Amino acid sequence: MRETQDRDITDPDGSPEAIVADIENRCVRLSTSHANCRIVWRVWGRGPTLLLLHGNYGSWTHWIRNVLPLSRRFRVIVPDMPGFGDSSPPPEPYDAQSIAELLRAGLFELGEGAGEVSIVGFSFGTTIAGALAASGTVRPRRLVIISSGSLGVRRQQIPPFVSWRRQPTAELQQEAHRRNLAMMMISNPDRIDPLAVHLQAQNTRRRSIQAERVTAGNPLREMLFRIDAPIAGIWARNDATIGPYMQDRIELLADAQPGARAVVIPDAGHWVQYEAAEPFNRVLTDLLGDKPGPDTD
């Protein structure tokens, strides 16, 4: 396996394409196939197994600012989930459990299914992470949910997104992606850099499933009460999908598992692991290591 270098990005002033290529060049890229669904996986580092599941309209690049720092402590495994990125769509009909089963089969094909695995999901990915952790077919060391919204609690309404497909020029399409990122994903517009816009543009073009079908009915809420492993949650104070209802999430997590840790990162939005990568990486590493620390800001 290729060694992860100390520096996280070789040229932070380079083009978005060069940054993505540099980080991807340091991984081992693998693929698995089950039920006629091909899943592409990327692996960095050595150590305890850490599975990262991206959000809606996403791919492995939702974790682009996290995989290298985390790979210093963990064997970081990041799939493009079925229907996203370089992976093929799941067979119909699909739901959280069927997608989780495809990932479980892939983990076993990679030789990762028998041991303990820490499972971390972001946004839409929390529902799949919860289904995998609750399935009884893997050995979850812990589950960490990031920016989870599918919990059946109150949430802030998001205005309709700008349709980038209807824009007549590439420049206007880029501006539409920037506006959508500001509306939901990144709280400080000054942090919407060319890399974020590039990733948003690439990822939204490649989604081939309706994620809303998977999260309808908020299945994660019930799953949390069935998971026989430590649970933790990370949210961002300025998450536009939450608004004034942060405490509802913290209380639900405590109801599902007394003693579950909930960390709220200040000065960041929904895509917290991108906008506030350094504090996020510290918090997640802390949660994965069970070190004592403050529960909220």
C-alpha positions as CSV (number, residue, x, y, z in Angstrom):
1,M,0.0,0.0,0.0
2,R,1.2,3.5,-0.8
3,E,2.5,5.4,2.2
4,T,0.6,8.5,3.2
5,Q,2.9,11.5,3.1
6,D,3.1,14.1,6.0
7,R,1.7,16.9,3.9
8,D,-2.0,16.8,3.2
9,I,-2.1,18.8,0.0
10,T,1.0,19.2,-2.1
11,D,0.0,22.5,-3.7
12,P,-2.9,24.3,-1.9
13,D,-2.8,27.0,-4.6
14,G,-3.1,24.5,-7.4
15,S,-6.2,23.8,-9.5
16,P,-9.0,21.8,-7.9
17,E,-8.4,19.0,-10.4
18,A,-4.7,18.8,-9.3
19,I,-5.7,18.8,-5.6
20,V,-8.1,15.9,-6.1
21,A,-5.7,14.0,-8.2
22,D,-2.9,14.4,-5.7
23,I,-5.0,13.0,-2.8
24,E,-6.4,10.2,-4.9
25,N,-2.9,9.3,-6.1
26,R,-2.0,8.4,-2.5
27,C,-4.8,5.9,-2.0
28,V,-5.3,2.3,-3.1
29,R,-8.3,2.2,-5.4
30,L,-10.3,-1.1,-5.3
31,S,-13.7,-2.3,-6.6
32,T,-16.2,-4.9,-5.6
33,S,-19.2,-6.4,-7.2
34,H,-22.4,-7.8,-5.6
35,A,-25.9,-8.2,-7.0
36,N,-24.7,-6.6,-10.3
37,C,-23.6,-3.4,-8.4
38,R,-20.0,-2.3,-8.7
39,I,-18.7,-0.3,-5.8
40,V,-15.5,1.7,-6.0
41,W,-13.5,2.0,-2.8
42,R,-10.5,4.1,-1.9
43,V,-8.2,3.2,1.0
44,W,-5.6,5.3,2.8
45,G,-3.3,4.5,5.7
46,R,-2.9,1.7,8.2
47,G,-4.4,1.0,11.6
48,P,-7.9,0.3,13.0
49,T,-10.5,0.2,10.2
50,L,-12.5,3.4,9.7
51,L,-15.3,3.5,7.2
52,L,-16.5,6.9,6.0
53,L,-19.8,7.2,4.2
54,H,-20.5,10.4,2.2
55,G,-23.7,12.5,1.9
56,N,-26.3,13.0,-0.8
57,Y,-25.0,14.4,-4.1
58,G,-21.6,13.3,-2.9
59,S,-18.7,10.8,-3.3
60,W,-15.5,10.1,-1.5
61,T,-14.5,13.8,-2.0
62,H,-17.0,14.8,0.7
63,W,-14.0,13.7,2.9
64,I,-11.2,15.2,0.9
65,R,-9.9,17.3,3.8
66,N,-10.1,14.4,6.2
67,V,-8.7,11.3,4.6
68,L,-5.0,12.1,4.9
69,P,-5.0,13.4,8.5
70,L,-7.1,10.5,9.6
71,S,-5.0,8.0,7.8
72,R,-2.1,8.8,10.2
73,R,-4.1,6.8,12.8
74,F,-6.5,4.6,10.9
75,R,-7.0,2.5,7.8
76,V,-9.4,4.9,6.1
77,I,-11.9,3.2,3.7
78,V,-14.2,5.4,1.7
79,P,-16.6,4.0,-0.9
80,D,-18.5,5.9,-3.5
81,M,-21.8,4.5,-2.3
82,P,-24.1,2.7,-4.9
83,G,-25.6,5.4,-7.1
84,F,-22.9,8.0,-6.5
85,G,-19.5,8.9,-7.9
86,D,-17.8,6.1,-9.7
87,S,-20.1,3.3,-8.4
88,S,-23.1,1.9,-10.3
89,P,-26.7,2.2,-9.1
90,P,-28.1,-0.3,-6.7
91,P,-30.6,-2.8,-7.9
92,E,-34.3,-1.9,-7.6
93,P,-36.0,-1.6,-5.3
94,Y,-33.5,-0.1,-2.9
95,D,-33.6,1.3,0.6
96,A,-31.2,1.9,3.5
97,Q,-30.9,-1.8,4.3
98,S,-30.3,-3.0,0.8
99,I,-27.6,-0.4,0.2
100,A,-26.0,-1.3,3.6
101,E,-26.0,-5.0,2.5
102,L,-24.1,-4.0,-0.7
103,L,-21.5,-2.3,1.4
104,R,-21.3,-5.2,3.8
105,A,-20.7,-7.6,1.0
106,G,-18.1,-5.3,-0.4
107,L,-16.3,-5.1,2.9
108,F,-16.1,-8.8,3.2
109,E,-14.9,-9.0,-0.4
110,L,-12.1,-6.6,0.6
111,G,-11.2,-8.7,3.6
112,E,-12.5,-6.1,6.0
113,G,-15.8,-7.6,7.2
114,A,-14.7,-9.9,9.9
115,G,-13.0,-7.4,12.2
116,E,-14.3,-4.5,14.1
117,V,-14.9,-1.3,12.1
118,S,-15.7,2.2,13.2
119,I,-18.5,3.5,11.0
120,V,-18.9,7.3,10.3
121,G,-21.7,8.7,8.2
122,F,-22.3,12.2,6.9
123,S,-25.8,13.6,6.3
124,F,-27.5,11.1,4.0
125,G,-24.7,8.7,4.8
126,T,-25.8,8.5,8.5
127,T,-28.8,6.5,7.5
128,I,-26.7,4.0,5.6
129,A,-24.2,4.0,8.4
130,G,-27.0,3.3,10.9
131,A,-28.4,0.5,8.8
132,L,-25.0,-1.1,8.5
133,A,-24.2,-0.8,12.2
134,A,-27.7,-2.2,13.2
135,S,-27.6,-5.0,10.7
136,G,-25.8,-7.6,12.9
137,T,-23.7,-8.6,9.9
138,V,-20.7,-6.5,10.7
139,R,-18.9,-5.8,14.0
140,P,-19.2,-2.0,14.6
141,R,-16.6,-0.7,17.0
142,R,-18.6,2.5,17.1
143,L,-21.0,4.7,15.1
144,V,-20.5,8.4,14.6
145,I,-23.2,10.4,12.8
146,I,-22.2,13.7,11.2
147,S,-24.7,16.5,10.5
148,S,-27.5,14.0,10.7
149,G,-30.9,15.3,9.6
150,S,-33.0,12.1,9.2
151,L,-34.0,11.8,12.8
152,G,-37.7,12.8,12.9
153,V,-37.1,15.9,14.9
154,R,-37.7,19.5,14.0
155,R,-35.5,21.0,11.3
156,Q,-35.0,24.3,9.5
157,Q,-36.5,24.6,6.0
158,I,-34.1,25.2,3.2
159,P,-35.1,27.4,0.3
160,P,-35.3,25.7,-3.1
161,F,-31.9,25.1,-4.7
162,V,-30.9,26.9,-7.9
163,S,-31.0,24.6,-10.9
164,W,-27.5,24.5,-12.3
165,R,-28.7,22.4,-15.3
166,R,-30.9,25.2,-16.6
167,Q,-28.0,27.7,-16.7
168,P,-26.9,28.5,-20.3
169,T,-23.2,28.9,-19.6
170,A,-20.5,27.2,-17.6
171,E,-19.9,30.3,-15.6
172,L,-23.5,30.5,-14.6
173,Q,-23.5,26.9,-13.7
174,Q,-20.6,27.5,-11.4
175,E,-22.4,30.4,-9.8
176,A,-25.4,28.2,-9.2
177,H,-23.3,25.6,-7.5
178,R,-21.7,28.3,-5.3
179,R,-25.2,29.6,-4.3
180,N,-26.4,26.1,-3.4
181,L,-23.3,25.5,-1.3
182,A,-24.0,28.8,0.5
183,M,-27.6,27.9,1.0
184,M,-27.0,24.6,2.7
185,M,-23.5,23.3,2.9
186,I,-21.0,26.0,4.0
187,S,-22.0,28.8,6.4
188,N,-19.3,31.3,5.6
189,P,-19.4,32.3,1.9
190,D,-15.7,33.3,2.1
191,R,-14.9,29.6,2.6
192,I,-16.6,28.5,-0.6
193,D,-13.4,28.1,-2.5
194,P,-12.8,26.8,-6.1
195,L,-12.3,23.3,-4.8
196,A,-15.7,23.2,-3.0
197,V,-17.4,24.5,-6.2
198,H,-15.5,21.9,-8.3
199,L,-16.5,19.0,-6.0
200,Q,-20.1,20.1,-5.9
201,A,-20.2,20.3,-9.7
202,Q,-18.6,16.9,-10.2
203,N,-20.7,15.1,-7.6
204,T,-24.1,16.5,-8.5
205,R,-23.6,15.3,-12.1
206,R,-23.0,11.7,-11.1
207,R,-25.8,10.9,-8.7
208,S,-28.1,8.2,-10.1
209,I,-30.4,7.4,-7.3
210,Q,-33.1,9.3,-5.4
211,A,-31.7,9.5,-1.9
212,E,-34.9,10.9,-0.6
213,R,-36.4,7.4,-1.1
214,V,-33.8,6.0,1.3
215,T,-34.3,8.6,4.1
216,A,-38.1,8.8,3.9
217,G,-39.7,8.1,7.2
218,N,-36.5,8.9,9.1
219,P,-35.4,5.3,9.5
220,L,-32.2,6.3,11.4
221,R,-34.1,7.3,14.4
222,E,-35.3,3.8,15.1
223,M,-32.0,2.3,14.2
224,L,-30.1,4.2,16.9
225,F,-32.1,2.4,19.5
226,R,-31.0,-1.0,18.2
227,I,-27.2,-0.5,17.7
228,D,-25.1,-2.5,20.2
229,A,-22.0,-0.2,20.0
230,P,-21.0,3.2,21.3
231,I,-22.7,6.0,19.4
232,A,-21.6,9.7,19.0
233,G,-22.7,12.6,17.0
234,I,-21.1,15.7,15.5
235,W,-23.0,18.7,14.4
236,A,-22.1,22.3,13.4
237,R,-23.5,25.3,15.2
238,N,-24.5,27.1,11.9
239,D,-25.9,24.1,10.1
240,A,-28.7,25.6,7.9
241,T,-30.7,22.4,8.0
242,I,-31.0,22.6,11.8
243,G,-31.5,26.3,12.7
244,P,-32.7,26.6,16.3
245,Y,-33.3,22.9,16.8
246,M,-29.9,21.6,17.8
247,Q,-30.9,20.5,21.3
248,D,-33.6,18.1,19.8
249,R,-30.8,16.1,18.2
250,I,-28.6,16.0,21.3
251,E,-31.6,14.8,23.4
252,L,-32.5,12.1,20.9
253,L,-29.0,10.8,20.9
254,A,-29.0,10.7,24.7
255,D,-32.4,8.9,24.7
256,A,-31.1,6.3,22.2
257,Q,-28.0,5.6,24.2
258,P,-27.4,7.2,27.6
259,G,-23.9,8.5,27.7
260,A,-23.6,9.0,24.0
261,R,-21.4,12.0,23.2
262,A,-22.6,14.9,21.1
263,V,-20.1,17.5,20.0
264,V,-21.2,20.8,18.4
265,I,-18.5,22.5,16.4
266,P,-18.9,26.3,16.3
267,D,-18.5,28.6,13.2
268,A,-19.3,26.0,10.6
269,G,-22.2,24.7,8.6
270,H,-23.6,21.4,7.3
271,W,-20.5,20.2,5.5
272,V,-18.6,20.6,8.7
273,Q,-15.7,18.3,7.8
274,Y,-14.9,20.5,4.9
275,E,-15.5,24.0,6.3
276,A,-13.9,23.3,9.7
277,A,-11.6,20.4,8.7
278,E,-8.9,20.9,11.4
279,P,-11.2,21.0,14.4
280,F,-13.4,18.3,12.9
281,N,-10.5,15.9,12.4
282,R,-9.4,16.5,16.1
283,V,-13.0,15.9,17.4
284,L,-13.5,12.8,15.3
285,T,-10.2,11.3,16.3
286,D,-11.0,12.0,19.9
287,L,-14.4,10.3,19.6
288,L,-12.9,7.3,17.9
289,G,-10.3,7.0,20.6
290,D,-12.7,7.4,23.5
291,K,-10.6,10.1,25.0
292,P,-12.3,12.4,27.6
293,G,-13.3,15.8,26.3
294,P,-16.1,18.4,26.3
295,D,-19.4,17.2,25.0
296,T,-20.4,20.5,23.3
297,D,-18.9,23.9,22.7
